Amino acid sequence: MRRTRRILWPGAVLGAVVLMAGACSGSAVGTGSGDCVRVVDEETGETGRDCLPLAPESDRVDLTAPTFSHPTRITNPLHPTAEVDQVIMGGQVDGEAFRTEVSLLPGTRTLTFGGTTVQALTSQYVAFSAGRIHEVAFDRYAQADDGSVWYLGEDVFNYEDGVVADTEGTWQAGRDGAPAAMIMPADPEKGDVYRPENLPGVVFEEVTVKETDRTVDGPYGKVEGAITVHELHMDGSTEDKTFAPGYGEFSTGNEGGDLEAVSLAVPTDARQGPPPAQSAALDRAARAVQDGEVTGADLAAVRAAWTAYRDSDAVPKLLRTQMTRDLDTLGEAVGARDEEEIVDAALRVAQNASDLRLRYEPVRTVDLERFGMWARQLGIDAAAGAEGAVAGDVTGLELLWERLKGGTPGAEAAAVAADLRAAREAADRKDTGQAGQLAPGLREDIARIAS
């Protein structure tokens, strides 16, 4: 389950799973059965002697084995995985601009657990910190016959300087004793308790529903029927999250600190008709500041284009805040002649511009444009000799290709796949020169597909 903080420690061993019975030195409040889930220190990964303050067993609504007759029809309004093509979230984490793309991938995956074989949908979660790749996860979900949604595992990749640092948090139902885990009840009520992750010592969360039938401010108006839950994590920390119909996970944190909240989702926030005329000018201006040296004239042009767009169309509050923040950062970097910050801020401006297009254009069309954006970024970072950034750019391209390849004709798909393999090989050997030479070809590949 996505959160802004993840416990990281070297060599988490499943043999050290720590669901233990008996007394702990700490308080085992409300465990019901007397079981103790030990607290794991966030910094060291060491298992302590204290027990987590678990809810009473009698409050749990996830203890009945689910039946899956049509598991990929995930229509639960508070976790509508099958009905939402893409969700963009934004905010800040650890003082850095934070943005995520959550996309439904085509196809299904077969998982076996508890003697049951289930088809699951896969959601691709991609988080960017300061515009750069930060975390990737492939989450598997299925809906039970009663309408509850179950989490069947995730493949996690945590990045540092564009390269996978670890895969902590990865788990799969049926592997090493991990059970399927309820992530959303069919009809949540105040006081309901469930565990979206339930492999203590590796991954663990216990959720309590605190409020139901809430009305929240959505990207384009009020949204009724939201709920707020309270999450208890394996390190003993807690946080509140909101889930809303048509969006699923809607927000966590607050504007004064770490925050991840929905900027917009499609088709929930999609609008019929062409985009505002000012959209094309904003796209051109954002591409111009990403493509080369940013002059005062370039900065003035993109600011003017943003002002014109903002005045012509309703812009979700969070996207408005992010674009204004990133343009201000870009202006400061230009004034300070901070080339590295100019590149990163210009990338974030381009990302914001692509997000605005989702209101009016199909996800595939926007993802094709994003592929071109990352191909441009690959050329920019390769020219600067930025090995980590180049590796991250290639990852961004690979993730987009996971979303795009299914609808691409064979010859065009083969060309992209071949160029991506070559780019990955160049990035892995830190050959930024070769990676840069491949960038124009990738742009041409995707332009042919988009035409």
Steps between C-alpha positions, in 0.01 A plus 500: 500500500650831394637735761746783516743314723631149459699299751827397339748258641759266353412139446150468642468126554165330490625244747498781755128566467397625838137421566546367852273380776547580865595802704711790372685757705282768338126530512310262274179699506197329355670213321206281586672166448809601698718506188776757485627671187835644593597857417776526239736799530472716188867599487674173588241241400550330836209325665429641843336353807191720495174392341294709263173627652275284285123527488287226657457195281123546526522827301666340200293454184767315300495163676264318262664337198387686185343335196610626158259428215570814296820635663594754233167684515631738763218749529503580873447880490771561761754283316380502136810344347326373187320828434777761541761507227744740662529708817749783540595593855718784620632677806827494686699244697812574703497854365511393134234530233327162481288366215360159416343333198277204583397317183297187432708264287341286229448130554482290816735293711427157645580449867457191716459510876318290758416243235322765292601634158393857433535742210618842620526847351831683520531866589829671416602753766783740405616765747723795408691709753606840363397367157729197512415133539468409868291185539324254273253232604281254316197439723263204451132522589189282476139554607316237701140406436378712793656815343805522725836562331801286585868583469697208359849647516739746345837507328684802640805682363648786703739728311799711591660718233308323226606147601311235697630514858284219639174315459390512864126470547456242224259219584251272330201310630582131513874556525679434830172474684365841400118510495278704275417822685184710495570855384140626490182353652190474283311752712735646762352610830651703780711276722571235237856365521695320228860436399599600143842344560535216745845342496651633825872562485481557125188710435221584741219757524186502708223738399210631706212685334456829685236686295258413221263696273734799484488772237842611377628760255585319177702631207186640336240526776361325804525121529256320728533162667868520602647324801797572726708218643778484758799285406735335747837410350759242594729759660220621727436819301151592387339715234153585379387448142189594308339282231238646266259356242636516148858544624592237757784626717438872508740662747745443781679761708427872501600818319734607781710183485535189290206476262385267223161591356310450177563765235255340257385159379359371176238424395362645825610855415496470121309760304355473152615738231830646389751646748519878538683673218759614755598137564712472184690818586574370849624168357732681256636729769555213745678301229719800419628537857564126522681480167785745542662785688229701673524870423308781660278506191429125533409547865271794419333300223420200717374723782273684257375173352422366846315817600294489180413133553416548867267787413326299227419177681427357844828364634497267803640672807789258543610522135477878517721500810752263345537687173536835677758352738702339221498816286618702800778246558594517132516881518721489807730244337530710185587803711762301691628328184455166675506270199410182685196660666397659170489157336302342783251786534445512123428126506238549773337780300474263202352227722236740633406607148452136398276441802268783398442330164339200670184703557431503126710233329522119526758360738680332210540832317644664811729204570635520144585865566662403831712241318624777272566718806718233663683437172581874486613484862724205418681709241534795741634291788731299275654821365566606861663163578251443785522120536233462770257729321552309174423171676184653646393638163525155345291361785237767432491395136474130589211563737311698239563226246335252737187712465530562125630182339170310510334728246800540270534316165770236475764677290479825695502312830808302398688822414423659838587182689835471320594863565393472864716190549798682352434803721478280810825327413671837449362634830609189688857537375481875573564582135318833490634573152334195351180563696487852362542376145195275546274780625409645155410153373267444793332833429456401136366155601227647716419775252424235236269320743325822599445613139 
